[in-house]
């Protein structure tokens, strides 16, 4: 879930995976693990990703879909 949304949002915002890795001060290999779902970012990392992409952490975690189903 998170990885797919991260990948889609990154592309929509016009960032390359390398640019994201650079902005997060991590290796491209580690960033790719976020998008593949092999690794989840720390809370601080999630906040940084959300800030860079100008979206909420809830959006990246697909809580927007979860919350709308609950109502």
Protein Blocks (a to p, Z undefined) as FASTA:
>chain_A
ZZmmmmmmmmmnopafklmmmmnopafklmmmmmnopaccdfklmmmmmmmnopafklmn
ommmmmmmmZZ
